[in-house]
């Protein structure tokens, strides 16, 4: 007579010391939780609102109109011959995604403290979820971008094939910054206050309101180390059918990868103290 044995999977959780590599296989095992948390964020964002997802269109549209009036009509900022409304739209759409994803990601651990001490799952999920959920807003806001491009009769060229590269870069930037800031916010609650002022400064550190050609040539390499510059310039070039300015894009890509890798490593190093500190 045969006896049936149940194969039980045992998970052993050990304290971590020093620098730890990211366990991508473990993250893959929790992909269902990823999906649940992303869907939860999407539902909560527009719960009990009258306009619902329309806010994802209205918010950037108002910002674009304000920038066009102030910087395009009043200040008459140079845009290298591009209509300012179009120029601003191509920058505001990706910028709004990055700024909101950075803000939400940096506060993700503090906001999810109720789950931290109750059950184990990779803590890395917390700052990554907002980066994914905010893509819904970004995709909806593309309605504004499509409408503006149709109005100005813009025909993207062959280099539109590079657009996925810049979309990925657009996600890497808030992911890297979110990993750093969410780890720091556990110990230093000043992070959420400081970030509000930093974001207001960052909008002037990239060619959102002005053209990158306005930067003196001797400072352009230093300027292009800002990964947001690469996202905006690459986004504009691919959608307008212009040559991609790799001199602005390549340094920013390097910085973005450094931010992501270093942020993930620092996050893993601090992970063991999250529950105790929070």
C-alpha positions as CSV (number, residue, x, y, z in Angstrom):
1,X,0.0,0.0,0.0
2,X,1.4,3.4,-1.1
3,X,1.3,6.4,1.1
4,X,0.9,9.8,-0.6
5,X,3.2,12.5,0.6
6,X,2.4,16.2,0.1
7,X,5.3,18.2,-1.2
8,X,5.4,21.3,1.0
9,X,7.5,24.3,0.0
10,X,9.3,25.8,2.9
11,X,10.5,29.4,2.7
12,X,13.4,30.3,5.0
13,X,13.8,34.0,5.8
14,X,17.2,35.0,7.0
15,X,18.5,38.4,8.1
16,X,20.5,40.1,5.5
17,X,23.9,41.7,6.1
18,X,25.9,44.0,3.8
19,X,25.2,44.5,0.2
20,X,22.8,42.1,-1.4
21,X,22.0,41.4,-5.1
22,X,18.4,41.8,-6.4
23,X,16.6,38.4,-6.5
24,X,14.8,38.8,-9.8
25,X,13.4,35.2,-9.5
26,X,11.7,36.1,-6.2
27,X,10.1,39.2,-7.8
28,X,8.8,37.1,-10.6
29,X,7.2,34.7,-8.1
30,X,5.2,37.6,-6.7
31,X,4.0,38.9,-10.1
32,X,0.4,38.3,-9.0
33,X,0.9,40.6,-6.0
34,X,2.4,43.1,-8.4
35,X,-0.7,43.0,-10.5
36,X,-3.0,43.3,-7.6
37,X,-1.2,46.3,-6.1
38,X,-1.1,48.1,-9.4
39,X,-4.8,47.6,-10.0
40,X,-5.5,48.8,-6.4
41,X,-3.6,52.0,-7.0
42,X,-5.5,52.6,-10.2
43,X,-8.9,52.1,-8.6
44,X,-8.1,54.1,-5.5
45,X,-6.8,57.1,-7.5
46,X,-10.1,57.9,-9.1
47,X,-12.5,56.4,-6.6
48,X,-15.4,58.7,-5.8
49,X,-14.5,61.3,-8.4
50,X,-16.9,62.9,-10.8
51,X,-14.5,63.2,-13.7
52,X,-12.6,60.0,-13.1
53,X,-10.0,59.2,-15.7
54,X,-10.7,62.6,-17.4
55,X,-8.4,64.2,-14.8
56,X,-5.5,62.5,-16.5
57,X,-6.3,64.6,-19.6
58,X,-7.4,67.8,-17.9
59,X,-4.4,68.2,-15.6
60,X,-1.7,68.2,-18.2
61,X,-3.9,70.2,-20.6
62,X,-4.2,73.1,-18.1
63,X,-0.5,73.0,-17.4
64,X,0.3,73.1,-21.2
65,X,-2.1,76.1,-21.7
66,X,-0.5,78.0,-18.8
67,X,3.0,77.4,-20.0
68,X,2.0,78.4,-23.5
69,X,0.5,81.7,-22.4
70,X,3.3,82.6,-20.0
71,X,6.4,81.3,-21.7
72,X,5.2,81.2,-25.3
73,X,3.2,84.4,-25.6
74,X,4.4,86.7,-22.9
75,X,8.1,85.6,-22.4
76,X,8.4,84.5,-26.0
77,X,10.8,81.7,-25.2
78,X,12.6,80.3,-28.2
79,X,11.6,76.8,-29.3
80,X,13.7,76.4,-32.4
81,X,10.8,77.0,-34.7
82,X,8.3,74.6,-33.0
83,X,4.9,76.0,-32.1
84,X,5.1,76.5,-28.3
85,X,1.8,74.6,-27.6
86,X,3.2,71.6,-29.4
87,X,6.7,72.1,-27.9
88,X,5.2,72.2,-24.4
89,X,2.9,69.2,-24.9
90,X,5.8,67.0,-26.0
91,X,7.5,67.8,-22.7
92,X,4.7,68.1,-20.2
93,X,3.2,64.7,-20.9
94,X,6.4,62.7,-20.0
95,X,7.3,65.1,-17.2
96,X,4.0,64.8,-15.5
97,X,4.4,61.0,-15.5
98,X,7.9,61.2,-14.0
99,X,7.1,63.7,-11.4
100,X,3.9,61.9,-10.1
101,X,5.7,58.5,-10.2
102,X,8.6,59.9,-8.3
103,X,6.4,61.5,-5.6
104,X,4.3,58.3,-5.1
105,X,7.2,55.9,-5.3
106,X,9.2,57.9,-2.7
107,X,6.3,57.7,-0.2
108,X,5.4,54.1,-1.0
109,X,7.0,52.5,2.0
110,X,5.7,55.0,4.5
111,X,2.2,54.7,3.0
112,X,2.4,50.9,3.0
113,X,3.7,50.5,6.6
114,X,0.5,48.6,7.6
115,X,1.7,45.7,5.4
116,X,5.4,45.8,6.2
117,X,5.2,44.0,9.5
118,X,2.4,41.6,8.8
119,X,3.5,39.4,6.0
120,X,6.7,38.8,4.0
121,X,7.0,39.7,0.3
122,X,9.8,41.5,-1.5
123,X,9.8,45.1,-0.3
124,X,11.1,46.1,-3.6
125,X,7.5,45.8,-4.9
126,X,6.5,49.0,-3.0
127,X,8.5,51.6,-4.9
128,X,8.0,49.8,-8.3
129,X,4.2,49.6,-8.2
130,X,3.7,53.4,-8.6
131,X,6.0,53.4,-11.6
132,X,3.7,50.9,-13.3
133,X,0.4,52.2,-12.1
134,X,1.1,55.8,-13.2
135,X,1.6,54.5,-16.7
136,X,-2.2,54.3,-17.0
137,X,-2.4,58.1,-16.5
138,X,0.4,58.5,-19.0
139,X,-1.4,56.4,-21.6
140,X,-4.6,58.3,-21.1
141,X,-2.8,61.7,-21.5
142,X,-1.5,60.6,-24.9
143,X,-5.0,61.6,-26.1
144,X,-3.9,65.2,-25.6
145,X,-0.6,64.6,-27.4
146,X,-2.3,62.8,-30.3
147,X,-4.8,65.6,-30.7
148,X,-2.1,68.3,-30.7
149,X,0.0,66.4,-33.2
150,X,-3.0,66.0,-35.5
151,X,-3.8,69.7,-35.2
152,X,-0.3,70.7,-36.2
153,X,-0.1,67.9,-38.9
154,X,3.0,66.3,-37.4
155,X,4.2,63.2,-39.2
156,X,6.8,61.2,-37.2
157,X,9.6,59.7,-39.2
158,X,11.4,56.4,-39.2
159,X,13.1,57.1,-35.8
160,X,9.8,56.5,-34.1
161,X,11.2,53.0,-33.7
162,X,13.3,54.5,-30.8
163,X,10.2,55.6,-28.9
164,X,10.1,52.4,-26.7
165,X,13.7,53.2,-25.7
166,X,12.7,56.6,-24.3
167,X,9.5,55.2,-22.7
168,X,11.7,52.7,-20.9
169,X,14.1,55.5,-19.9
170,X,11.1,57.5,-18.7
171,X,10.2,54.7,-16.4
172,X,13.8,54.0,-15.2
173,X,14.3,57.6,-13.9
174,X,11.4,57.6,-11.3
175,X,12.1,54.0,-10.5
176,X,15.8,54.8,-9.6
177,X,14.9,58.0,-7.7
178,X,12.0,56.3,-6.0
179,X,14.2,53.4,-4.7
180,X,16.6,55.9,-3.2
181,X,14.0,58.2,-1.7
182,X,11.6,55.5,-0.4
183,X,14.6,54.0,1.5
184,X,15.6,57.4,3.0
185,X,12.0,58.4,3.8
186,X,11.7,55.5,6.3
187,X,14.3,57.2,8.5
188,X,14.0,60.8,7.4
189,X,10.4,62.0,7.0
190,X,11.8,65.3,5.7
191,X,12.1,63.6,2.3
192,X,8.4,64.1,1.4
193,X,8.7,67.8,2.2
194,X,12.0,68.3,0.4
195,X,10.8,66.5,-2.7
196,X,8.0,69.0,-3.2
197,X,10.6,71.8,-3.6
198,X,13.0,69.6,-5.6
199,X,10.4,68.8,-8.2
200,X,9.6,72.5,-8.6
201,X,13.3,73.0,-9.4
202,X,13.7,70.0,-11.6
203,X,11.1,71.4,-14.1
204,X,13.7,74.1,-14.8
205,X,16.6,71.7,-15.0
206,X,15.3,70.1,-18.2
207,X,14.1,71.5,-21.6
208,X,10.5,71.5,-20.7
209,X,9.9,75.3,-20.8
210,X,12.8,76.1,-23.0
211,X,14.9,74.6,-25.8
212,X,18.1,72.7,-24.8
213,X,19.9,74.7,-27.5
214,X,19.7,77.7,-25.1
215,X,22.3,76.1,-22.9
216,X,25.8,77.3,-23.6
217,X,27.8,74.7,-25.4
218,X,30.5,74.4,-22.6
219,X,27.8,73.4,-20.1
220,X,25.9,71.0,-22.3
221,X,27.6,67.8,-21.3
222,X,27.1,68.5,-17.6
223,X,23.5,69.5,-18.4
224,X,22.9,66.3,-20.3
225,X,23.9,64.2,-17.3
226,X,20.4,64.9,-16.0
227,X,18.4,61.9,-17.3
228,X,15.2,64.0,-17.6
229,X,16.9,65.9,-20.3
230,X,17.5,62.7,-22.3
231,X,13.8,61.7,-21.9
232,X,12.4,65.0,-23.0
233,X,14.8,65.5,-25.9
234,X,14.4,61.9,-27.1
235,X,10.6,62.1,-26.8
236,X,10.4,65.3,-28.8
237,X,12.8,64.1,-31.5
238,X,11.1,60.7,-32.2
239,X,7.6,62.2,-32.4
240,X,8.6,65.2,-34.5
241,X,10.6,63.2,-36.9
242,X,13.9,65.0,-36.0
243,X,17.4,63.5,-35.6
244,X,17.8,62.2,-32.1
245,X,20.3,64.4,-30.2
246,X,22.4,61.6,-28.8
247,X,24.8,64.1,-27.2
248,X,21.9,64.9,-24.8
249,X,20.5,61.5,-24.6
250,X,23.5,59.2,-24.1
251,X,24.9,60.8,-20.9
252,X,21.4,60.8,-19.4
253,X,20.9,57.1,-20.1
254,X,24.1,56.4,-18.2
255,X,23.0,58.4,-15.2
256,X,19.6,56.7,-15.2
257,X,21.1,53.2,-15.2
258,X,23.4,54.3,-12.3
259,X,20.5,55.7,-10.4
260,X,18.5,52.4,-10.9
261,X,21.3,50.0,-10.0
262,X,22.6,52.0,-7.0
263,X,19.0,52.7,-5.8
264,X,18.2,49.0,-5.9
265,X,21.4,48.0,-4.0
266,X,20.9,50.7,-1.4
267,X,17.2,49.6,-1.0
268,X,18.3,46.0,-0.4
269,X,20.9,47.0,2.1
270,X,18.3,49.1,4.1
271,X,15.5,46.5,3.8
272,X,16.4,44.7,7.0
273,X,15.7,47.7,9.1
274,X,12.5,48.9,7.5
275,X,10.1,47.2,9.9
276,X,12.1,48.2,13.0
277,X,12.4,51.9,12.0
278,X,8.9,52.5,10.7
